[in-house]
Amino acid sequence: MNLDRAIFAFAGVMIILSVLLTWYVSHYFLWFTVFIGANLLQSAFTGFCPAAAIFSKLGLKSGCAFEKK
């Protein structure tokens, strides 16, 4: 798995987790979902993603997620 796809998977898991926490624990976890969305937006415009920095330090190589094979 390359870095691009790992970021998509991580973002998806975090969104699902935040929705489940909101549904089953407290409506205040909705702010976690807002934080995730804001982070996705800022990374789209700035190119900086904290999760990407961590995953790249763990050894994942960058790739083109939308490239056809």
C-alpha atoms as an extended CHARMM CRD file, in Angstrom:
* protein
*
        69  EXT
         1         1  MET       CA              0.0000000000        0.0000000000        0.0000000000  PROA      1               0.0000000000
         2         2  ASN       CA              1.3300000000        3.4150000000       -0.8700000000  PROA      2               0.0000000000
         3         3  LEU       CA              1.0450000000        6.6180000000        1.1350000000  PROA      3               0.0000000000
         4         4  ASP       CA             -1.8700000000        8.0580000000       -0.8570000000  PROA      4               0.0000000000
         5         5  ARG       CA             -4.1030000000        5.0590000000       -0.3610000000  PROA      5               0.0000000000
         6         6  ALA       CA             -3.1080000000        4.7310000000        3.3010000000  PROA      6               0.0000000000
         7         7  ILE       CA             -4.2330000000        8.3290000000        3.8900000000  PROA      7               0.0000000000
         8         8  PHE       CA             -7.5980000000        7.6410000000        2.2100000000  PROA      8               0.0000000000
         9         9  ALA       CA             -8.0670000000        4.5150000000        4.3110000000  PROA      9               0.0000000000
        10        10  PHE       CA             -7.0700000000        6.3090000000        7.5130000000  PROA      10              0.0000000000
        11        11  ALA       CA             -9.4260000000        9.2220000000        6.8220000000  PROA      11              0.0000000000
        12        12  GLY       CA            -12.2830000000        6.8210000000        6.1020000000  PROA      12              0.0000000000
        13        13  VAL       CA            -11.7050000000        4.8580000000        9.3040000000  PROA      13              0.0000000000
        14        14  MET       CA            -11.5050000000        8.0570000000       11.3600000000  PROA      14              0.0000000000
        15        15  ILE       CA            -14.7840000000        9.3760000000        9.8970000000  PROA      15              0.0000000000
        16        16  ILE       CA            -16.5960000000        6.0880000000       10.5140000000  PROA      16              0.0000000000
        17        17  LEU       CA            -15.1720000000        5.9530000000       14.0490000000  PROA      17              0.0000000000
        18        18  SER       CA            -16.2680000000        9.5060000000       14.7860000000  PROA      18              0.0000000000
        19        19  VAL       CA            -19.7910000000        8.8400000000       13.5050000000  PROA      19              0.0000000000
        20        20  LEU       CA            -20.0490000000        5.6960000000       15.6340000000  PROA      20              0.0000000000
        21        21  LEU       CA            -18.7840000000        7.5460000000       18.7100000000  PROA      21              0.0000000000
        22        22  THR       CA            -21.3000000000       10.3100000000       18.0510000000  PROA      22              0.0000000000
        23        23  TRP       CA            -24.1250000000        7.8060000000       17.6980000000  PROA      23              0.0000000000
        24        24  TYR       CA            -23.2950000000        5.5570000000       20.6530000000  PROA      24              0.0000000000
        25        25  VAL       CA            -21.3750000000        7.7160000000       23.1500000000  PROA      25              0.0000000000
        26        26  SER       CA            -22.0390000000       11.4460000000       22.9420000000  PROA      26              0.0000000000
        27        27  HSD       CA            -23.1650000000       13.9930000000       20.3970000000  PROA      27              0.0000000000
        28        28  TYR       CA            -20.0580000000       15.9960000000       21.2750000000  PROA      28              0.0000000000
        29        29  PHE       CA            -17.9940000000       13.5590000000       19.1920000000  PROA      29              0.0000000000
        30        30  LEU       CA            -19.5040000000       15.3160000000       16.1820000000  PROA      30              0.0000000000
        31        31  TRP       CA            -16.7510000000       17.8750000000       16.7380000000  PROA      31              0.0000000000
        32        32  PHE       CA            -14.2540000000       15.0990000000       15.9970000000  PROA      32              0.0000000000
        33        33  THR       CA            -15.9210000000       14.6630000000       12.6010000000  PROA      33              0.0000000000
        34        34  VAL       CA            -15.7060000000       18.4230000000       12.0260000000  PROA      34              0.0000000000
        35        35  PHE       CA            -11.9980000000       18.3520000000       12.9070000000  PROA      35              0.0000000000
        36        36  ILE       CA            -11.3580000000       15.5470000000       10.4180000000  PROA      36              0.0000000000
        37        37  GLY       CA            -13.1960000000       17.4140000000        7.6690000000  PROA      37              0.0000000000
        38        38  ALA       CA            -11.3100000000       20.6330000000        8.4060000000  PROA      38              0.0000000000
        39        39  ASN       CA             -7.9990000000       18.7580000000        8.3270000000  PROA      39              0.0000000000
        40        40  LEU       CA             -8.8930000000       17.2340000000        4.9460000000  PROA      40              0.0000000000
        41        41  LEU       CA             -9.7630000000       20.6710000000        3.5640000000  PROA      41              0.0000000000
        42        42  GLN       CA             -6.6150000000       22.3570000000        4.8140000000  PROA      42              0.0000000000
        43        43  SER       CA             -4.4260000000       19.5450000000        3.4640000000  PROA      43              0.0000000000
        44        44  ALA       CA             -6.0960000000       19.8910000000        0.0520000000  PROA      44              0.0000000000
        45        45  PHE       CA             -5.1290000000       23.5640000000       -0.1060000000  PROA      45              0.0000000000
        46        46  THR       CA             -1.7820000000       23.5650000000        1.7000000000  PROA      46              0.0000000000
        47        47  GLY       CA             -0.4140000000       20.1430000000        0.8130000000  PROA      47              0.0000000000
        48        48  PHE       CA              0.4650000000       19.4710000000        4.4470000000  PROA      48              0.0000000000
        49        49  CYS       CA             -1.0920000000       16.4380000000        6.1180000000  PROA      49              0.0000000000
        50        50  PRO       CA              0.0680000000       15.3910000000        9.5920000000  PROA      50              0.0000000000
        51        51  ALA       CA             -0.9610000000       11.7710000000        9.0030000000  PROA      51              0.0000000000
        52        52  ALA       CA              1.0460000000       11.6830000000        5.7550000000  PROA      52              0.0000000000
        53        53  ALA       CA              4.1160000000       12.9140000000        7.6060000000  PROA      53              0.0000000000
        54        54  ILE       CA              3.7250000000       10.1440000000       10.1780000000  PROA      54              0.0000000000
        55        55  PHE       CA              3.0480000000        7.4210000000        7.6010000000  PROA      55              0.0000000000
        56        56  SER       CA              6.0330000000        8.4770000000        5.4940000000  PROA      56              0.0000000000
        57        57  LYS       CA              8.2790000000        8.2380000000        8.5830000000  PROA      57              0.0000000000
        58        58  LEU       CA              6.9280000000        4.7070000000        9.0290000000  PROA      58              0.0000000000
        59        59  GLY       CA              8.2580000000        3.8520000000        5.5800000000  PROA      59              0.0000000000
        60        60  LEU       CA              5.2830000000        4.1770000000        3.2250000000  PROA      60              0.0000000000
        61        61  LYS       CA              6.2890000000        5.4260000000       -0.1990000000  PROA      61              0.0000000000
        62        62  SER       CA              4.3590000000        8.1070000000       -2.0360000000  PROA      62              0.0000000000
        63        63  GLY       CA              2.2920000000        7.0270000000       -5.0050000000  PROA      63              0.0000000000
        64        64  CYS       CA             -0.3600000000        8.1980000000       -7.3990000000  PROA      64              0.0000000000
        65        65  ALA       CA             -3.6930000000        7.0240000000       -6.0080000000  PROA      65              0.0000000000
        66        66  PHE       CA             -5.6770000000        7.7000000000       -9.1680000000  PROA      66              0.0000000000
        67        67  GLU       CA             -3.3050000000        6.1740000000      -11.6850000000  PROA      67              0.0000000000
        68        68  LYS       CA             -4.7470000000        3.3560000000      -13.7820000000  PROA      68              0.0000000000
        69        69  LYS       CA             -2.6990000000        0.1900000000      -13.8740000000  PROA      69              0.0000000000
